[in-house]
């Protein structure tokens, strides 16, 4: 568990694969005003990243 450094009173919990390569599977944030969950998948798959189109071009 990691405490929010901004002093907002929230905590992060990181869920990590413990066998084989150590991948982060999920991150939970619990704060006084809201909660979020971020999940990760598709490890070791190619990622097609392209820059945005030029405006007006």
Buried (B, 14 or more C-beta within 10 A) or exposed (E): EEEBEEEEEBEBEEBEEEEEEEEEEEBBBBBEEEEEEEEEEEEEEEEEEEEEEEEEE
